[in-house]
């Protein structure tokens, strides 16, 4: 996985003050996309264990409310392993005291990483309508609580 940017003090992409990572790669190519350079899955820097530590440390040092994972598209197949690893490390360090959120514009499927289960292709996530929207109207998937 690659990423284009880490914003360590983000007020715009989720509830509260957050650390945001913008992963690379998106096959949706939405009209009016503000982040077209991130369509290329090899754009930016390599995502490593050091990247995870940098993100978790920034959240802890700044007492942020959570983590936002944006893109590109965090749920592209080539990003799932890295996103899963990041959310697992986040949960291990912060439990459910802070919230990671995934931002996805196109809802073909949703991988609920917390429960390691997949809501089938074409089926909406159980709480999609209740999820907050970012400033562009994209659904923010907030994993504050495990889904039932």
TAMO-V429709 format. One record per backbone hydrogen bond with DSSP energy under -1.0 kcal/mol. CO is the residue of the C=O (numbers start at 0). NH is the residue of the N-H. Records with the same first field share a line. If there is no record, write none. Layout:
CO = NH + NH
This chain:
0 = 46
1 = 23
2 = 44
4 = 21
6 = 19
9 = 17
16 = 64
17 = 9
18 = 67
19 = 6
20 = 69
21 = 3 + 4
24 = 72
29 = 32
34 = 37
35 = 38
37 = 24
38 = 25
39 = 42
44 = 2
47 = 51
48 = 52
49 = 53
50 = 54
51 = 55
52 = 56
53 = 57
54 = 58
55 = 59
56 = 60
57 = 61
58 = 63
64 = 98
65 = 18
66 = 100
67 = 20
68 = 102
69 = 22
72 = 75
75 = 78 + 79
78 = 82
79 = 83
80 = 84
81 = 85
82 = 86
83 = 87
84 = 88
85 = 89
86 = 90
87 = 91
88 = 92
89 = 93
90 = 94
93 = 96
98 = 66
99 = 142
100 = 68
101 = 140
107 = 121
109 = 118
110 = 112
111 = 116
116 = 111
119 = 122
124 = 127
126 = 129
127 = 130
131 = 139
133 = 136
137 = 133
138 = 103
140 = 101
